[in-house]
Amino acid sequence: MSEANPSKDPQDWATGDEPATGPQLSYLHTLAREAGEEVPSDLTKADASQMIDRLQKASPRTSPSAATDSEAPGADF
């Protein structure tokens, strides 16, 4: 039997308590800059993943409604 969603919660990752990776931090700094937020210096992989998820949902560029908004009539002026 397999789970419907096999992804684990970042807090349950075996390496979740290790320092955030370079790619995570790079992407996180981009998202945080757009959101006007600061990135803590001591993030773990799990913390970085959760912050990325949160900022993606809040970003007009990466949120699910961003694609819908850009496809709206009159959106390409």
C-alpha positions in Angstrom: 0.0 0.0 0.0 1.2 3.5 -0.8 0.2 6.8 0.7 -1.8 9.3 -1.3 0.8 11.9 -0.6 4.2 10.3 0.2 5.9 13.6 1.0 7.0 14.0 4.6 6.6 17.0 6.8 10.0 18.9 6.7 10.2 18.5 10.5 10.2 14.7 10.0 13.1 14.7 7.5 16.2 12.8 8.6 18.4 15.7 7.6 15.9 18.4 8.6 18.0 19.7 11.4 21.0 20.3 9.2 21.8 23.8 8.1 19.9 25.1 5.1 21.5 24.4 1.7 23.0 27.1 -0.6 20.2 26.7 -3.1 17.5 26.9 -0.4 19.1 30.1 1.0 19.5 31.7 -2.5 15.9 31.1 -3.4 14.7 32.1 0.1 16.6 35.4 -0.1 14.9 36.2 -3.4 11.5 35.4 -2.1 12.1 37.3 1.2 13.4 40.4 -0.6 10.2 40.5 -2.7 8.1 40.1 0.5 10.1 42.7 2.5 11.2 40.1 5.0 14.5 39.1 6.6 16.0 35.6 6.4 17.3 34.3 9.7 20.9 33.3 9.6 20.6 30.0 11.5 17.9 28.2 9.4 17.8 24.5 9.2 16.8 22.6 6.0 13.3 22.0 7.4 12.9 25.7 8.5 14.0 27.0 5.1 11.6 24.6 3.3 8.7 25.8 5.4 9.7 29.5 5.0 9.9 29.0 1.2 6.5 27.4 1.1 5.0 30.2 3.1 6.6 32.9 1.0 5.7 31.2 -2.3 2.0 31.2 -1.2 2.2 34.9 -0.4 4.1 36.0 -3.5 2.0 37.3 -6.4 4.7 35.9 -8.8 4.5 32.3 -7.5 1.1 31.9 -5.9 -1.5 29.8 -7.7 -3.6 32.9 -8.3 -0.7 34.6 -10.1 -1.1 32.3 -13.2 -4.9 32.9 -13.1 -4.4 36.7 -12.9 -2.0 36.8 -15.8 -4.4 34.8 -17.9 -7.2 37.2 -17.3 -8.6 39.2 -20.2 -6.7 42.4 -20.7 -3.7 41.2 -18.6 -1.3 41.5 -21.5 -1.3 45.2 -22.3 
